[in-house]
Amino acid sequence: MNIIIIEDEKPAARLLQRKVEKLGFAVNQMLHSVEEAINWFSNNAQPDLIFLDIQLSDGLSFEIFEHFDKVGKPLQSAIIFTTAYDEYALRAFKLNSIDYLLKPIDEDELEVAISKFKNQFQKNSIATLDFEAIKRMLVNPVEKEYKERFSVKVGNQIKVIAIDEVECFYSENKGTYLHTLDNRDYLVDSSLEVVESELKPKDFFRINRKFIVPLKAIKEIQMHTNSRLKLILPTYKEDEVIVARERVNEFKDWIG
């Protein structure tokens, strides 16, 4: 099977390559821009499978395949999109039977996506992609409503905590907790994954498997071991709040 990765962030491309190869598949080529991809496709046979980031450093990756149309060379490869767009902006992907993986890429979801591709590949039933429909959906995504408050149980009462009062969310002993700026902890009746999907991505960032932090609560950012970052929050002192190494580049982009 011939596999290529098109991803402008080289560390993210290498990480995806390792995950794919861990599943027993070889990545034959990595490309990092629209221009580089067009040049490569002009001189090489199309691969069986492309892992494709949507937003590349020099434009949208769809421009690669618009070039195919211009030269009368239709796309024949299967595509698994890798993207930071949330699920509400991705309805067109489902409508077109396209697999996609939300960043950071989960290894189990990656394995499922490759298995789905293998089944389609063996049946010779790779779907024809409607790139125009996808582009329209990305330009005019469905507006998602994010939570402005959380309700938590305090004894026999229910307390409402505004999102502006949150210093971080964290998981511990199979529970999810909300820590407030006034140094209080409350058990939240949702997994950290569900909480993450309910928060505005521009305001909150999941720095590792345990923590989600809001931008406004970060007092200080320090260099840490193994190319990681340590965050200092106003009141949370129980554990070190560390940005995972594989999330550092995305975190830096997020903070601007």
C-alpha positions in Angstrom: 0.0 0.0 0.0 1.4 3.4 -1.0 0.7 6.1 1.6 1.7 9.8 1.8 1.1 12.5 4.4 0.5 16.1 3.4 0.9 18.2 6.5 2.6 21.6 6.9 3.7 21.2 10.5 6.7 18.8 10.2 6.6 17.6 13.9 2.9 16.8 13.4 3.7 14.9 10.2 6.5 12.9 11.8 4.2 12.1 14.8 1.4 10.9 12.4 4.0 8.9 10.4 5.1 7.1 13.6 1.5 6.3 14.5 0.8 4.9 11.0 4.0 2.8 11.0 3.1 1.5 14.5 0.0 0.0 12.9 2.2 -1.8 10.4 2.0 0.5 7.4 4.9 2.4 5.7 4.6 6.1 4.8 6.3 6.5 1.4 6.4 10.3 1.3 5.7 13.4 3.4 4.8 16.8 1.8 4.4 20.1 3.5 2.8 22.6 1.2 0.4 23.0 -1.8 3.3 23.9 -4.1 5.4 20.9 -3.0 2.5 18.5 -3.3 1.6 19.8 -6.9 5.2 19.3 -7.9 5.4 15.8 -6.4 2.1 14.7 -8.0 3.3 16.0 -11.4 6.2 13.5 -11.3 4.9 10.6 -9.4 2.0 8.1 -9.5 -0.9 8.7 -7.2 -0.8 6.9 -3.9 -3.4 4.5 -2.6 -4.0 6.7 0.5 -3.4 10.3 1.4 -3.5 11.7 5.0 -4.3 15.3 4.2 -4.3 18.4 6.4 -6.8 21.0 5.2 -5.0 24.2 6.0 -1.4 24.2 4.7 1.2 27.0 5.0 0.5 28.3 1.4 -3.2 27.7 1.1 -6.0 25.1 1.3 -5.0 21.6 0.3 -8.0 21.5 -2.1 -5.9 23.7 -4.4 -3.8 20.5 -5.1 -6.7 18.8 -6.6 -8.0 21.8 -8.4 -4.7 21.6 -10.2 -5.5 18.0 -11.1 -8.8 19.2 -12.8 -6.9 21.7 -14.8 -4.6 19.1 -16.3 -7.4 16.6 -16.8 -6.0 14.2 -14.3 -8.7 13.2 -11.8 -7.9 12.2 -8.2 -7.9 8.5 -7.7 -6.4 8.3 -4.2 -8.4 7.7 -1.0 -8.2 10.5 1.5 -8.3 10.6 5.3 -8.4 14.2 6.4 -6.5 15.4 9.4 -7.9 18.6 10.7 -8.4 20.9 13.7 -11.9 21.9 12.4 -14.6 20.9 14.8 -17.3 18.4 14.0 -19.9 21.1 13.2 -17.7 22.3 10.3 -17.4 18.8 8.9 -20.9 17.7 7.9 -19.9 17.7 4.3 -17.2 15.1 5.1 -19.8 12.7 6.4 -22.1 13.5 3.4 -19.3 12.5 1.1 -18.4 9.3 3.0 -14.9 10.7 3.8 -13.0 9.7 6.9 -11.5 12.5 9.0 -9.4 12.6 12.2 -9.5 15.6 14.5 -6.2 16.8 15.9 -4.6 15.7 18.2 -5.0 12.4 16.4 -6.1 9.5 18.6 -4.3 6.2 17.8 -7.5 4.1 18.2 -9.4 6.4 15.8 -6.5 6.3 13.4 -6.7 2.5 13.4 -10.4 2.5 12.7 -10.0 5.0 9.8 -7.3 2.8 8.2 -9.4 -0.3 8.7 -12.3 1.5 6.9 -10.1 2.5 4.1 -8.7 -1.1 3.7 -12.3 -2.5 3.5 -13.2 0.1 0.8 -9.9 -0.5 -1.0 -10.4 -4.2 -1.1 -13.9 -3.8 -2.5 -12.7 -1.2 -5.0 -15.4 1.2 -3.6 -13.5 4.4 -2.9 -15.9 7.3 -2.9 -15.7 10.2 -5.4 -15.1 13.3 -3.4 -17.1 16.5 -3.8 -14.5 19.1 -2.9 -16.7 22.0 -3.7 -19.3 20.8 -1.2 -16.5 20.5 1.4 -15.1 24.0 0.7 -18.6 25.5 0.9 -19.1 23.9 4.3 -15.8 25.1 5.6 -16.3 28.6 4.4 -19.9 28.7 5.9 -19.8 26.3 8.8 -22.7 25.7 11.1 -22.3 28.0 14.1 -21.9 26.0 17.2 -23.0 27.2 20.6 -20.6 26.7 23.5 -21.3 26.5 27.2 -21.3 29.7 29.2 -21.9 28.0 32.5 -21.6 24.7 34.2 -24.0 23.2 36.9 -22.4 21.2 39.6 -23.7 19.4 42.7 -22.8 20.7 46.1 -24.3 18.4 48.7 -28.0 18.4 48.0 -27.8 21.7 46.0 -26.9 22.6 42.5 -24.5 25.4 42.0 -24.1 27.3 38.7 -20.5 28.4 37.8 -20.0 30.9 35.0 -17.3 30.0 32.4 -15.4 33.1 33.4 -14.9 31.7 36.9 -13.1 28.6 35.6 -9.4 28.3 36.1 -9.0 24.8 34.7 -10.7 21.4 34.1 -8.8 18.3 35.1 -9.3 14.5 35.4 -8.5 12.6 38.5 -9.4 9.1 39.7 -11.8 8.6 36.8 -13.6 11.8 37.6 -13.6 15.2 35.9 -13.3 18.3 38.0 -13.7 22.1 37.6 -11.3 24.3 39.5 -12.3 27.9 40.0 -10.4 31.1 40.3 -11.3 31.2 44.0 -9.5 27.9 44.6 -12.5 25.5 44.8 -12.9 22.1 43.1 -16.2 20.7 41.9 -17.0 17.4 40.3 -18.4 17.7 36.8 -20.8 15.1 35.5 -19.1 14.6 32.1 -15.8 13.2 30.8 -13.0 15.5 30.0 -13.5 14.7 26.3 -17.2 15.9 26.5 -16.2 19.0 28.4 -13.6 19.8 25.8 -16.2 19.7 23.0 -18.4 22.1 24.9 -15.7 24.9 25.3 -14.8 27.6 22.8 -11.5 26.5 21.1 -10.2 30.0 21.1 -10.6 30.4 24.8 -9.7 26.9 26.1 -7.0 24.4 25.2 -6.4 20.8 26.2 -2.7 20.7 27.0 -2.5 17.0 27.8 -4.7 14.0 28.7 -5.5 15.5 32.1 -5.9 19.3 31.8 -7.9 21.8 29.9 -6.9 25.5 30.6 -8.4 28.8 29.6 -6.0 31.4 28.1 -6.9 34.1 30.5 -6.0 31.9 33.6 -2.4 31.4 32.5 -0.1 33.6 34.7 3.2 32.4 33.4 4.7 29.9 30.9 8.0 28.2 31.7 10.3 25.9 29.8 10.2 22.4 31.1 12.0 19.1 30.6 11.8 17.1 27.3 10.7 20.2 25.2 7.6 20.6 27.3 6.1 23.7 28.8 5.0 24.3 32.4 2.0 26.6 33.1 1.5 28.6 36.3 -2.1 29.2 37.2 -3.5 31.6 39.8 -4.5 29.1 42.5 -4.2 25.5 41.3 -1.2 23.9 43.1 -2.0 20.2 43.4 0.0 19.0 40.3 2.3 20.5 37.8 0.3 21.8 34.8 2.4 20.6 31.8 1.8 21.1 28.1 2.6 17.7 26.5 5.5 17.7 24.0 3.2 16.7 21.1 0.9 19.6 21.9 3.5 22.4 22.3 3.4 23.7 18.7 -0.4 23.8 18.6 -0.3 25.5 22.0 2.0 28.2 20.8 -0.2 28.8 17.8 -3.2 29.0 20.1 -1.7 31.6 22.4 -0.6 33.6 19.4 
